[in-house]
């Protein structure tokens, strides 16, 4: 599959305009009417063989059949939703929606996959079928899981799945990937510690949940430092504590709440950490005459790249960037990604795309680097070419 440089540059410029339009009108979770409508309109305009909207409420699927006969079916996936935060970039195309912004680059991901769809629909120079997944609700809504539950993988005969995410700090035109666990599983918790309120001058007549909470936070840190292998990463962060009243500093409250997140890189470790967490929280509260009520909120699983499909992705990236610009041993990150649900069901891989020297993800000053668009599109086209026309990974 050959695309001349001038055509690719023109395509990237179109994608930049789509990206900036999406950027100005960010939407959250499953509520993506404008974004979904734009994606559906473009895919239909491109002449995709099948365009199906309304999956997981606002998700869109495009099917493009190759002109060189039947073969395997692979899926390319992007995410479309923004974040509930105020943009601080002062860009001419900055968000026009109060307290919403594309601070993770999903606008760029969507634009690159749209450009890929346009090129594939025009050329069709491949064997088999490419299914393009435009997914809602990656930022906390588990949109990938909902799409799977609604039958996307089976309905479209998807055999392999591939994802791509931009990475600040990685040079534009470069890629990074690793085999196996690439991103952490992320769970959340809220603990309500019920004690007995009373006068702060007579603590023996109360059951102090504040003290219980303080000791509990310290004790919970021992899970990572004393119950897990030092080479098996675990992060446990208590991120808020609330209770009592600053206007009544002589009152021991009857209850407080503690919340936070836990990140793990191994499914078995994840299970063990939850069990130990419940034991530590419950016993620490009981030791001070209090009760711990645990609200455990399971998050995304560990994102695990299939070893063989990692080689496929790295080979596709090397074909467009050069092997010296593809890091195949990029450090795992404790961030989470709901593409993990798809990788649990089908072999595939997620790859990082360089976003250059930009603000970090989820930062109010972040912006997707438009210079990365052409490289992302070239990667997708290379992946389709090598996986559907060649023998990569076999």
HELIX and SHEET records of a PDB file:
HELIX    1   1 UNK A    5  UNK A   24  1                                  20    
HELIX    2   2 UNK A   33  UNK A   46  1                                  14    
HELIX    3   3 UNK A  106  UNK A  123  1                                  18    
HELIX    4   4 UNK A  143  UNK A  149  1                                   7    
HELIX    5   5 UNK A  152  UNK A  155  1                                   4    
HELIX    6   6 UNK A  200  UNK A  205  5                                   6    
HELIX    7   7 UNK A  209  UNK A  226  1                                  18    
HELIX    8   8 UNK A  267  UNK A  287  1                                  21    
HELIX    9   9 UNK A  307  UNK A  321  1                                  15    
HELIX   10  10 UNK A  323  UNK A  325  5                                   3    
HELIX   11  11 UNK A  339  UNK A  345  1                                   7    
HELIX   12  12 UNK A  370  UNK A  372  5                                   3    
HELIX   13  13 UNK A  373  UNK A  384  1                                  12    
HELIX   14  14 UNK A  385  UNK A  389  3                                   5    
SHEET    1   A 8 UNK A  50  UNK A  55  0                                        
SHEET    2   A 8 UNK A  59  UNK A  65 -1                                        
SHEET    3   A 8 UNK A 129  UNK A 135 -1                                        
SHEET    4   A 8 UNK A  73  UNK A  79  1                                        
SHEET    5   A 8 UNK A 160  UNK A 167  1                                        
SHEET    6   A 8 UNK A 347  UNK A 354  1                                        
SHEET    7   A 8 UNK A 175  UNK A 176 -1                                        
SHEET    8   A 8 UNK A 326  UNK A 327  1                                        
SHEET    1   B 2 UNK A 180  UNK A 183  0                                        
SHEET    2   B 2 UNK A 303  UNK A 305 -1                                        
SHEET    1   C 4 UNK A 234  UNK A 243  0                                        
SHEET    2   C 4 UNK A 255  UNK A 264 -1                                        
SHEET    3   C 4 UNK A 185  UNK A 194 -1                                        
SHEET    4   C 4 UNK A 291  UNK A 297 -1                                        
SHEET    1   D 2 UNK A 198  UNK A 199  0                                        
SHEET    2   D 2 UNK A 251  UNK A 252 -1                                        
END                                                                             
